[in-house]
C-alpha cells in the first residue's frame, strides 16, 4: 500500500502551505486521504468548492450536460495551474503533483512520480 511513503504530508498550492493530508491508501497511481486545510486554503476554497458542486450536481442523472462538462474542464485546468506539491515531513522534499482533487475533507492526488509502494 504506502510502505515507505509518509502517512502525513503537507499540500502546497502556488508556494503556500494550504493543508495537511493524512494519506490512507494508494491505488492505480492515486493517493487518497483526508484533508485538513490551513488558513491559506481560503484563497483556493471557492475553486475546489465549484469543482465539487459540479462533480455532485447530477449524480442521479447519468447524462451530464455539455455545458457542465466544459465548466468542469475549465475548473480542472485552473486547479492544475496551481502547481500543487506535497512536502514530505522528514526530508522536506517537495514532490510535484499532477492532479489534486479536494472534495470537502477528502483528497485525491496523482503524483508526477510514483511513490515507492
Buried (B, 14 or more C-beta within 10 A) or exposed (E): EBEEBBEEBBBBBEEBBBBBBEBEEBEEEEBBBBBEBEEBBEEBEEBBBBBBEBBEBEEEEEEBEEEBEEBBEEBBEBBEEBEBBBBBEEEEEEBEBEBBBBBEEEBBBBBEEEBEE
